[in-house]
Amino acid sequence: MNNAKGVGGASLGYHLDENRLFWPIPQAELDKNSNLTQNPGY
């Protein structure tokens, strides 16, 4: 994903690292279920 190119070969500017491979879990869902833990980096 970091190497994705747009029109004319321009970099799209993605900078994914191991903390950005998963989306954050919404706070409302964390509040409803105490068994959930937030994904790292959020």
mmCIF entry with sequence, helices, sheets and N, C-alpha, C, O atoms, coordinates in Angstrom:
data_MODEL
# 
_entry.id   MODEL 
# 
_entity.id                         1 
_entity.type                       polymer 
_entity.pdbx_number_of_molecules   1 
# 
_entity_poly.entity_id                      1 
_entity_poly.type                           'polypeptide(L)' 
_entity_poly.nstd_linkage                   no 
_entity_poly.nstd_monomer                   no 
_entity_poly.pdbx_seq_one_letter_code       MNNAKGVGGASLGYHLDENRLFWPIPQAELDKNSNLTQNPGY 
_entity_poly.pdbx_seq_one_letter_code_can   MNNAKGVGGASLGYHLDENRLFWPIPQAELDKNSNLTQNPGY 
_entity_poly.pdbx_strand_id                 A 
# 
loop_
_entity_poly_seq.entity_id 
_entity_poly_seq.num 
_entity_poly_seq.mon_id 
_entity_poly_seq.hetero 
1 1  MET n 
1 2  ASN n 
1 3  ASN n 
1 4  ALA n 
1 5  LYS n 
1 6  GLY n 
1 7  VAL n 
1 8  GLY n 
1 9  GLY n 
1 10 ALA n 
1 11 SER n 
1 12 LEU n 
1 13 GLY n 
1 14 TYR n 
1 15 HIS n 
1 16 LEU n 
1 17 ASP n 
1 18 GLU n 
1 19 ASN n 
1 20 ARG n 
1 21 LEU n 
1 22 PHE n 
1 23 TRP n 
1 24 PRO n 
1 25 ILE n 
1 26 PRO n 
1 27 GLN n 
1 28 ALA n 
1 29 GLU n 
1 30 LEU n 
1 31 ASP n 
1 32 LYS n 
1 33 ASN n 
1 34 SER n 
1 35 ASN n 
1 36 LEU n 
1 37 THR n 
1 38 GLN n 
1 39 ASN n 
1 40 PRO n 
1 41 GLY n 
1 42 TYR n 
# 
_struct_asym.id          A 
_struct_asym.entity_id   1 
# 
loop_
_struct_conf.conf_type_id 
_struct_conf.id 
_struct_conf.pdbx_PDB_helix_id 
_struct_conf.beg_label_comp_id 
_struct_conf.beg_label_asym_id 
_struct_conf.beg_label_seq_id 
_struct_conf.pdbx_beg_PDB_ins_code 
_struct_conf.end_label_comp_id 
_struct_conf.end_label_asym_id 
_struct_conf.end_label_seq_id 
_struct_conf.pdbx_end_PDB_ins_code 
_struct_conf.beg_auth_comp_id 
_struct_conf.beg_auth_asym_id 
_struct_conf.beg_auth_seq_id 
_struct_conf.end_auth_comp_id 
_struct_conf.end_auth_asym_id 
_struct_conf.end_auth_seq_id 
_struct_conf.pdbx_PDB_helix_class 
_struct_conf.details 
_struct_conf.pdbx_PDB_helix_length 
HELX_P HELX_P1 AA1 VAL A 7  ? GLY A 9  ? VAL A 7  GLY A 9  5 ? 3 
HELX_P HELX_P2 AA2 GLU A 18 ? ARG A 20 ? GLU A 18 ARG A 20 5 ? 3 
HELX_P HELX_P3 AA3 GLN A 27 ? LYS A 32 ? GLN A 27 LYS A 32 1 ? 6 
# 
_struct_conf_type.id          HELX_P 
_struct_conf_type.criteria    ? 
_struct_conf_type.reference   ? 
# 
loop_
_atom_site.group_PDB 
_atom_site.id 
_atom_site.type_symbol 
_atom_site.label_atom_id 
_atom_site.label_alt_id 
_atom_site.label_comp_id 
_atom_site.label_asym_id 
_atom_site.label_entity_id 
_atom_site.label_seq_id 
_atom_site.pdbx_PDB_ins_code 
_atom_site.Cartn_x 
_atom_site.Cartn_y 
_atom_site.Cartn_z 
_atom_site.occupancy 
_atom_site.B_iso_or_equiv 
_atom_site.pdbx_formal_charge 
_atom_site.auth_seq_id 
_atom_site.auth_comp_id 
_atom_site.auth_asym_id 
_atom_site.auth_atom_id 
_atom_site.pdbx_PDB_model_num 
ATOM 1   N N  . MET A 1 1  ? 0.827   -1.190 0.000   1.00 0.00 ? 1  MET A N  1 
ATOM 2   C CA . MET A 1 1  ? 0.000   0.000  0.000   1.00 0.00 ? 1  MET A CA 1 
ATOM 3   C C  . MET A 1 1  ? 0.873   1.255  0.000   1.00 0.00 ? 1  MET A C  1 
ATOM 4   O O  . MET A 1 1  ? 0.535   2.240  -0.658  1.00 0.00 ? 1  MET A O  1 
ATOM 5   N N  . ASN A 1 2  ? 1.976   1.232  0.722   1.00 0.00 ? 2  ASN A N  1 
ATOM 6   C CA . ASN A 1 2  ? 2.859   2.392  0.768   1.00 0.00 ? 2  ASN A CA 1 
ATOM 7   C C  . ASN A 1 2  ? 3.420   2.731  -0.609  1.00 0.00 ? 2  ASN A C  1 
ATOM 8   O O  . ASN A 1 2  ? 3.792   3.878  -0.857  1.00 0.00 ? 2  ASN A O  1 
ATOM 9   N N  . ASN A 1 3  ? 3.486   1.751  -1.504  1.00 0.00 ? 3  ASN A N  1 
ATOM 10  C CA . ASN A 1 3  ? 4.058   1.963  -2.823  1.00 0.00 ? 3  ASN A CA 1 
ATOM 11  C C  . ASN A 1 3  ? 3.016   2.295  -3.892  1.00 0.00 ? 3  ASN A C  1 
ATOM 12  O O  . ASN A 1 3  ? 3.348   2.370  -5.075  1.00 0.00 ? 3  ASN A O  1 
ATOM 13  N N  . ALA A 1 4  ? 1.759   2.496  -3.486  1.00 0.00 ? 4  ALA A N  1 
ATOM 14  C CA . ALA A 1 4  ? 0.690   2.776  -4.449  1.00 0.00 ? 4  ALA A CA 1 
ATOM 15  C C  . ALA A 1 4  ? 0.989   4.068  -5.203  1.00 0.00 ? 4  ALA A C  1 
ATOM 16  O O  . ALA A 1 4  ? 1.414   5.064  -4.617  1.00 0.00 ? 4  ALA A O  1 
ATOM 17  N N  . LYS A 1 5  ? 0.759   4.031  -6.509  1.00 0.00 ? 5  LYS A N  1 
ATOM 18  C CA . LYS A 1 5  ? 1.012   5.188  -7.374  1.00 0.00 ? 5  LYS A CA 1 
ATOM 19  C C  . LYS A 1 5  ? -0.287  5.636  -8.022  1.00 0.00 ? 5  LYS A C  1 
ATOM 20  O O  . LYS A 1 5  ? -1.156  4.818  -8.325  1.00 0.00 ? 5  LYS A O  1 
ATOM 21  N N  . GLY A 1 6  ? -0.412  6.912  -8.227  1.00 0.00 ? 6  GLY A N  1 
ATOM 22  C CA . GLY A 1 6  ? -1.575  7.482  -8.880  1.00 0.00 ? 6  GLY A CA 1 
ATOM 23  C C  . GLY A 1 6  ? -1.279  7.792  -10.335 1.00 0.00 ? 6  GLY A C  1 
ATOM 24  O O  . GLY A 1 6  ? -0.359  7.223  -10.923 1.00 0.00 ? 6  GLY A O  1 
ATOM 25  N N  . VAL A 1 7  ? -2.046  8.684  -10.910 1.00 0.00 ? 7  VAL A N  1 
ATOM 26  C CA . VAL A 1 7  ? -1.889  9.093  -12.302 1.00 0.00 ? 7  VAL A CA 1 
ATOM 27  C C  . VAL A 1 7  ? -0.493  9.681  -12.507 1.00 0.00 ? 7  VAL A C  1 
ATOM 28  O O  . VAL A 1 7  ? -0.040  10.500 -11.707 1.00 0.00 ? 7  VAL A O  1 
ATOM 29  N N  . GLY A 1 8  ? 0.169   9.276  -13.545 1.00 0.00 ? 8  GLY A N  1 
ATOM 30  C CA . GLY A 1 8  ? 1.492   9.791  -13.850 1.00 0.00 ? 8  GLY A CA 1 
ATOM 31  C C  . GLY A 1 8  ? 2.589   9.235  -12.956 1.00 0.00 ? 8  GLY A C  1 
ATOM 32  O O  . GLY A 1 8  ? 3.716   9.730  -12.987 1.00 0.00 ? 8  GLY A O  1 
ATOM 33  N N  . GLY A 1 9  ? 2.282   8.215  -12.160 1.00 0.00 ? 9  GLY A N  1 
ATOM 34  C CA . GLY A 1 9  ? 3.276   7.593  -11.298 1.00 0.00 ? 9  GLY A CA 1 
ATOM 35  C C  . GLY A 1 9  ? 3.527   8.320  -9.993  1.00 0.00 ? 9  GLY A C  1 
ATOM 36  O O  . GLY A 1 9  ? 4.462   7.977  -9.269  1.00 0.00 ? 9  GLY A O  1 
ATOM 37  N N  . ALA A 1 10 ? 2.717   9.313  -9.677  1.00 0.00 ? 10 ALA A N  1 
ATOM 38  C CA . ALA A 1 10 ? 2.886   10.062 -8.431  1.00 0.00 ? 10 ALA A CA 1 
ATOM 39  C C  . ALA A 1 10 ? 2.484   9.203  -7.238  1.00 0.00 ? 10 ALA A C  1 
ATOM 40  O O  . ALA A 1 10 ? 1.489   8.481  -7.295  1.00 0.00 ? 10 ALA A O  1 
ATOM 41  N N  . SER A 1 11 ? 3.249   9.281  -6.170  1.00 0.00 ? 11 SER A N  1 
ATOM 42  C CA . SER A 1 11 ? 2.936   8.544  -4.949  1.00 0.00 ? 11 SER A CA 1 
ATOM 43  C C  . SER A 1 11 ? 1.610   9.036  -4.371  1.00 0.00 ? 11 SER A C  1 
ATOM 44  O O  . SER A 1 11 ? 1.319   10.231 -4.402  1.00 0.00 ? 11 SER A O  1 
ATOM 45  N N  . LEU A 1 12 ? 0.814   8.116  -3.846  1.00 0.00 ? 12 LEU A N  1 
ATOM 46  C CA . LEU A 1 12 ? -0.459  8.486  -3.228  1.00 0.00 ? 12 LEU A CA 1 
ATOM 47  C C  . LEU A 1 12 ? -0.294  8.886  -1.773  1.00 0.00 ? 12 LEU A C  1 
ATOM 48  O O  . LEU A 1 12 ? -1.251  9.350  -1.152  1.00 0.00 ? 12 LEU A O  1 
ATOM 49  N N  . GLY A 1 13 ? 0.890   8.719  -1.218  1.00 0.00 ? 13 GLY A N  1 
ATOM 50  C CA . GLY A 1 13 ? 1.174   9.218  0.127   1.00 0.00 ? 13 GLY A CA 1 
ATOM 51  C C  . GLY A 1 13 ? 0.688   8.340  1.262   1.00 0.00 ? 13 GLY A C  1 
ATOM 52  O O  . GLY A 1 13 ? 0.538   8.822  2.385   1.00 0.00 ? 13 GLY A O  1 
ATOM 53  N N  . TYR A 1 14 ? 0.437   7.061  1.001   1.00 0.00 ? 14 TYR A N  1 
ATOM 54  C CA . TYR A 1 14 ? 0.039   6.168  2.084   1.00 0.00 ? 14 TYR A CA 1 
ATOM 55  C C  . TYR A 1 14 ? 1.257   5.844  2.939   1.00 0.00 ? 14 TYR A C  1 
ATOM 56  O O  . TYR A 1 14 ? 2.340   5.584  2.415   1.00 0.00 ? 14 TYR A O  1 
ATOM 57  N N  . HIS A 1 15 ? 1.079   5.858  4.238   1.00 0.00 ? 15 HIS A N  1 
ATOM 58  C CA . HIS A 1 15 ? 2.169   5.523  5.158   1.00 0.00 ? 15 HIS A CA 1 
ATOM 59  C C  . HIS A 1 15 ? 1.638   4.557  6.207   1.00 0.00 ? 15 HIS A C  1 
ATOM 60  O O  . HIS A 1 15 ? 1.392   4.942  7.351   1.00 0.00 ? 15 HIS A O  1 
ATOM 61  N N  . LEU A 1 16 ? 1.463   3.307  5.811   1.00 0.00 ? 16 LEU A N  1 
ATOM 62  C CA . LEU A 1 16 ? 0.949   2.302  6.727   1.00 0.00 ? 16 LEU A CA 1 
ATOM 63  C C  . LEU A 1 16 ? 2.095   1.700  7.523   1.00 0.00 ? 16 LEU A C  1 
ATOM 64  O O  . LEU A 1 16 ? 3.180   1.458  6.994   1.00 0.00 ? 16 LEU A O  1 
ATOM 65  N N  . ASP A 1 17 ? 1.839   1.465  8.793   1.00 0.00 ? 17 ASP A N  1 
ATOM 66  C CA . ASP A 1 17 ? 2.770   0.736  9.633   1.00 0.00 ? 17 ASP A CA 1 
ATOM 67  C C  . ASP A 1 17 ? 1.973   -0.301 10.414  1.00 0.00 ? 17 ASP A C  1 
ATOM 68  O O  . ASP A 1 17 ? 0.762   -0.420 10.226  1.00 0.00 ? 17 ASP A O  1 
ATOM 69  N N  . GLU A 1 18 ? 2.631   -1.041 11.276  1.00 0.00 ? 18 GLU A N  1 
ATOM 70  C CA . GLU A 1 18 ? 1.934   -2.136 11.972  1.00 0.00 ? 18 GLU A CA 1 
ATOM 71  C C  . GLU A 1 18 ? 0.788   -1.649 12.843  1.00 0.00 ? 18 GLU A C  1 
ATOM 72  O O  . GLU A 1 18 ? -0.109  -2.437 13.142  1.00 0.00 ? 18 GLU A O  1 
ATOM 73  N N  . ASN A 1 19 ? 0.772   -0.380 13.269  1.00 0.00 ? 19 ASN A N  1 
ATOM 74  C CA . ASN A 1 19 ? -0.330  0.144  14.078  1.00 0.00 ? 19 ASN A CA 1 
ATOM 75  C C  . ASN A 1 19 ? -1.512  0.612  13.243  1.00 0.00 ? 19 ASN A C  1 
ATOM 76  O O  . ASN A 1 19 ? -2.563  0.933  13.797  1.00 0.00 ? 19 ASN A O  1 
ATOM 77  N N  . ARG A 1 20 ? -1.368  0.658  11.943  1.00 0.00 ? 20 ARG A N  1 
ATOM 78  C CA . ARG A 1 20 ? -2.453  1.139  11.084  1.00 0.00 ? 20 ARG A CA 1 
ATOM 79  C C  . ARG A 1 20 ? -3.021  0.048  10.187  1.00 0.00 ? 20 ARG A C  1 
ATOM 80  O O  . ARG A 1 20 ? -3.697  0.350  9.204   1.00 0.00 ? 20 ARG A O  1 
ATOM 81  N N  . LEU A 1 21 ? -2.762  -1.197 10.506  1.00 0.00 ? 21 LEU A N  1 
ATOM 82  C CA . LEU A 1 21 ? -3.296  -2.287 9.701   1.00 0.00 ? 21 LEU A CA 1 
ATOM 83  C C  . LEU A 1 21 ? -4.761  -2.561 10.026  1.00 0.00 ? 21 LEU A C  1 
ATOM 84  O O  . LEU A 1 21 ? -5.470  -3.157 9.215   1.00 0.00 ? 21 LEU A O  1 
ATOM 85  N N  . PHE A 1 22 ? -5.221  -2.138 11.188  1.00 0.00 ? 22 PHE A N  1 
ATOM 86  C CA . PHE A 1 22 ? -6.607  -2.327 11.619  1.00 0.00 ? 22 PHE A CA 1 
ATOM 87  C C  . PHE A 1 22 ? -7.227  -0.982 11.934  1.00 0.00 ? 22 PHE A C  1 
ATOM 88  O O  . PHE A 1 22 ? -6.544  -0.060 12.381  1.00 0.00 ? 22 PHE A O  1 
ATOM 89  N N  . TRP A 1 23 ? -8.523  -0.874 11.698  1.00 0.00 ? 23 TRP A N  1 
ATOM 90  C CA . TRP A 1 23 ? -9.249  0.344  12.055  1.00 0.00 ? 23 TRP A CA 1 
ATOM 91  C C  . TRP A 1 23 ? -9.470  0.379  13.560  1.00 0.00 ? 23 TRP A C  1 
ATOM 92  O O  . TRP A 1 23 ? -9.442  -0.667 14.207  1.00 0.00 ? 23 TRP A O  1 
ATOM 93  N N  . PRO A 1 24 ? -9.690  1.561  14.131  1.00 0.00 ? 24 PRO A N  1 
ATOM 94  C CA . PRO A 1 24 ? -10.017 1.627  15.562  1.00 0.00 ? 24 PRO A CA 1 
ATOM 95  C C  . PRO A 1 24 ? -11.413 1.061  15.798  1.00 0.00 ? 24 PRO A C  1 
ATOM 96  O O  . PRO A 1 24 ? -12.285 1.139  14.934  1.00 0.00 ? 24 PRO A O  1 
ATOM 97  N N  . ILE A 1 25 ? -11.603 0.501  16.965  1.00 0.00 ? 25 ILE A N  1 
ATOM 98  C CA . ILE A 1 25 ? -12.935 0.033  17.362  1.00 0.00 ? 25 ILE A CA 1 
ATOM 99  C C  . ILE A 1 25 ? -13.677 1.246  17.914  1.00 0.00 ? 25 ILE A C  1 
ATOM 100 O O  . ILE A 1 25 ? -13.145 1.943  18.778  1.00 0.00 ? 25 ILE A O  1 
ATOM 101 N N  . PRO A 1 26 ? -14.892 1.516  17.438  1.00 0.00 ? 26 PRO A N  1 
ATOM 102 C CA . PRO A 1 26 ? -15.640 2.687  17.920  1.00 0.00 ? 26 PRO A CA 1 
ATOM 103 C C  . PRO A 1 26 ? -15.833 2.646  19.440  1.00 0.00 ? 26 PRO A C  1 
ATOM 104 O O  . PRO A 1 26 ? -16.069 1.587  20.022  1.00 0.00 ? 26 PRO A O  1 
ATOM 105 N N  . GLN A 1 27 ? -15.730 3.810  20.061  1.00 0.00 ? 27 GLN A N  1 
ATOM 106 C CA . GLN A 1 27 ? -15.853 3.902  21.510  1.00 0.00 ? 27 GLN A CA 1 
ATOM 107 C C  . GLN A 1 27 ? -17.189 3.361  21.996  1.00 0.00 ? 27 GLN A C  1 
ATOM 108 O O  . GLN A 1 27 ? -17.248 2.740  23.057  1.00 0.00 ? 27 GLN A O  1 
ATOM 109 N N  . ALA A 1 28 ? -18.258 3.581  21.248  1.00 0.00 ? 28 ALA A N  1 
ATOM 110 C CA . ALA A 1 28 ? -19.575 3.074  21.653  1.00 0.00 ? 28 ALA A CA 1 
ATOM 111 C C  . ALA A 1 28 ? -19.559 1.553  21.779  1.00 0.00 ? 28 ALA A C  1 
ATOM 112 O O  . ALA A 1 28 ? -20.196 1.000  22.676  1.00 0.00 ? 28 ALA A O  1 
ATOM 113 N N  . GLU A 1 29 ? -18.836 0.869  20.887  1.00 0.00 ? 29 GLU A N  1 
ATOM 114 C CA . GLU A 1 29 ? -18.743 -0.593 20.951  1.00 0.00 ? 29 GLU A CA 1 
ATOM 115 C C  . GLU A 1 29 ? -17.891 -1.027 22.141  1.00 0.00 ? 29 GLU A C  1 
ATOM 116 O O  . GLU A 1 29 ? -18.206 -2.016 22.802  1.00 0.00 ? 29 GLU A O  1 
ATOM 117 N N  . LEU A 1 30 ? -16.826 -0.300 22.412  1.00 0.00 ? 30 LEU A N  1 
ATOM 118 C CA . LEU A 1 30 ? -15.994 -0.606 23.576  1.00 0.00 ? 30 LEU A CA 1 
ATOM 119 C C  . LEU A 1 30 ? -16.787 -0.416 24.872  1.00 0.00 ? 30 LEU A C  1 
ATOM 120 O O  . LEU A 1 30 ? -16.629 -1.184 25.822  1.00 0.00 ? 30 LEU A O  1 
ATOM 121 N N  . ASP A 1 31 ? -17.645 0.618  24.903  1.00 0.00 ? 31 ASP A N  1 
ATOM 122 C CA . ASP A 1 31 ? -18.474 0.882  26.085  1.00 0.00 ? 31 ASP A CA 1 
ATOM 123 C C  . ASP A 1 31 ? -19.492 -0.224 26.311  1.00 0.00 ? 31 ASP A C  1 
ATOM 124 O O  . ASP A 1 31 ? -19.801 -0.554 27.456  1.00 0.00 ? 31 ASP A O  1 
ATOM 125 N N  . LYS A 1 32 ? -20.021 -0.806 25.226  1.00 0.00 ? 32 LYS A N  1 
ATOM 126 C CA . LYS A 1 32 ? -21.040 -1.854 25.339  1.00 0.00 ? 32 LYS A CA 1 
ATOM 127 C C  . LYS A 1 32 ? -20.471 -3.210 25.728  1.00 0.00 ? 32 LYS A C  1 
ATOM 128 O O  . LYS A 1 32 ? -21.166 -4.017 26.345  1.00 0.00 ? 32 LYS A O  1 
ATOM 129 N N  . ASN A 1 33 ? -19.211 -3.473 25.376  1.00 0.00 ? 33 ASN A N  1 
ATOM 130 C CA . ASN A 1 33 ? -18.642 -4.799 25.577  1.00 0.00 ? 33 ASN A CA 1 
ATOM 131 C C  . ASN A 1 33 ? -17.275 -4.676 26.250  1.00 0.00 ? 33 ASN A C  1 
ATOM 132 O O  . ASN A 1 33 ? -16.299 -4.285 25.609  1.00 0.00 ? 33 ASN A O  1 
ATOM 133 N N  . SER A 1 34 ? -17.206 -5.005 27.522  1.00 0.00 ? 34 SER A N  1 
ATOM 134 C CA . SER A 1 34 ? -15.959 -4.863 28.271  1.00 0.00 ? 34 SER A CA 1 
ATOM 135 C C  . SER A 1 34 ? -14.914 -5.924 27.876  1.00 0.00 ? 34 SER A C  1 
ATOM 136 O O  . SER A 1 34 ? -13.760 -5.843 28.297  1.00 0.00 ? 34 SER A O  1 
ATOM 137 N N  . ASN A 1 35 ? -15.315 -6.906 27.077  1.00 0.00 ? 35 ASN A N  1 
ATOM 138 C CA . ASN A 1 35 ? -14.354 -7.913 26.605  1.00 0.00 ? 35 ASN A CA 1 
ATOM 139 C C  . ASN A 1 35 ? -13.506 -7.424 25.435  1.00 0.00 ? 35 ASN A C  1 
ATOM 140 O O  . ASN A 1 35 ? -12.499 -8.045 25.095  1.00 0.00 ? 35 ASN A O  1 
ATOM 141 N N  . LEU A 1 36 ? -13.906 -6.319 24.820  1.00 0.00 ? 36 LEU A N  1 
ATOM 142 C CA . LEU A 1 36 ? -13.158 -5.757 23.696  1.00 0.00 ? 36 LEU A CA 1 
ATOM 143 C C  . LEU A 1 36 ? -12.013 -4.900 24.209  1.00 0.00 ? 36 LEU A C  1 
ATOM 144 O O  . LEU A 1 36 ? -12.117 -4.272 25.263  1.00 0.00 ? 36 LEU A O  1 
ATOM 145 N N  . THR A 1 37 ? -10.929 -4.878 23.463  1.00 0.00 ? 37 THR A N  1 
ATOM 146 C CA . THR A 1 37 ? -9.831  -3.936 23.733  1.00 0.00 ? 37 THR A CA 1 
ATOM 147 C C  . THR A 1 37 ? -9.503  -3.223 22.438  1.00 0.00 ? 37 THR A C  1 
ATOM 148 O O  . THR A 1 37 ? -9.591  -3.802 21.356  1.00 0.00 ? 37 THR A O  1 
ATOM 149 N N  . GLN A 1 38 ? -9.127  -1.973 22.558  1.00 0.00 ? 38 GLN A N  1 
ATOM 150 C CA . GLN A 1 38 ? -8.816  -1.165 21.387  1.00 0.00 ? 38 GLN A CA 1 
ATOM 151 C C  . GLN A 1 38 ? -7.608  -1.724 20.658  1.00 0.00 ? 38 GLN A C  1 
ATOM 152 O O  . GLN A 1 38 ? -6.674  -2.236 21.276  1.00 0.00 ? 38 GLN A O  1 
ATOM 153 N N  . ASN A 1 39 ? -7.636  -1.622 19.339  1.00 0.00 ? 39 ASN A N  1 
ATOM 154 C CA . ASN A 1 39 ? -6.496  -2.035 18.534  1.00 0.00 ? 39 ASN A CA 1 
ATOM 155 C C  . ASN A 1 39 ? -5.294  -1.152 18.853  1.00 0.00 ? 39 ASN A C  1 
ATOM 156 O O  . ASN A 1 39 ? -5.463  0.027  19.165  1.00 0.00 ? 39 ASN A O  1 
ATOM 157 N N  . PRO A 1 40 ? -4.079  -1.706 18.779  1.00 0.00 ? 40 PRO A N  1 
ATOM 158 C CA . PRO A 1 40 ? -2.876  -0.920 19.104  1.00 0.00 ? 40 PRO A CA 1 
ATOM 159 C C  . PRO A 1 40 ? -2.762  0.328  18.230  1.00 0.00 ? 40 PRO A C  1 
ATOM 160 O O  . PRO A 1 40 ? -3.124  0.307  17.053  1.00 0.00 ? 40 PRO A O  1 
ATOM 161 N N  . GLY A 1 41 ? -2.264  1.398  18.806  1.00 0.00 ? 41 GLY A N  1 
ATOM 162 C CA . GLY A 1 41 ? -2.016  2.620  18.077  1.00 0.00 ? 41 GLY A CA 1 
ATOM 163 C C  . GLY A 1 41 ? -3.163  3.617  18.085  1.00 0.00 ? 41 GLY A C  1 
ATOM 164 O O  . GLY A 1 41 ? -3.037  4.707  17.527  1.00 0.00 ? 41 GLY A O  1 
ATOM 165 N N  . TYR A 1 42 ? -4.289  3.259  18.714  1.00 0.00 ? 42 TYR A N  1 
ATOM 166 C CA . TYR A 1 42 ? -5.432  4.178  18.758  1.00 0.00 ? 42 TYR A CA 1 
ATOM 167 C C  . TYR A 1 42 ? -5.762  4.556  20.173  1.00 0.00 ? 42 TYR A C  1 
ATOM 168 O O  . TYR A 1 42 ? -6.697  5.322  20.405  1.00 0.00 ? 42 TYR A O  1 
# 
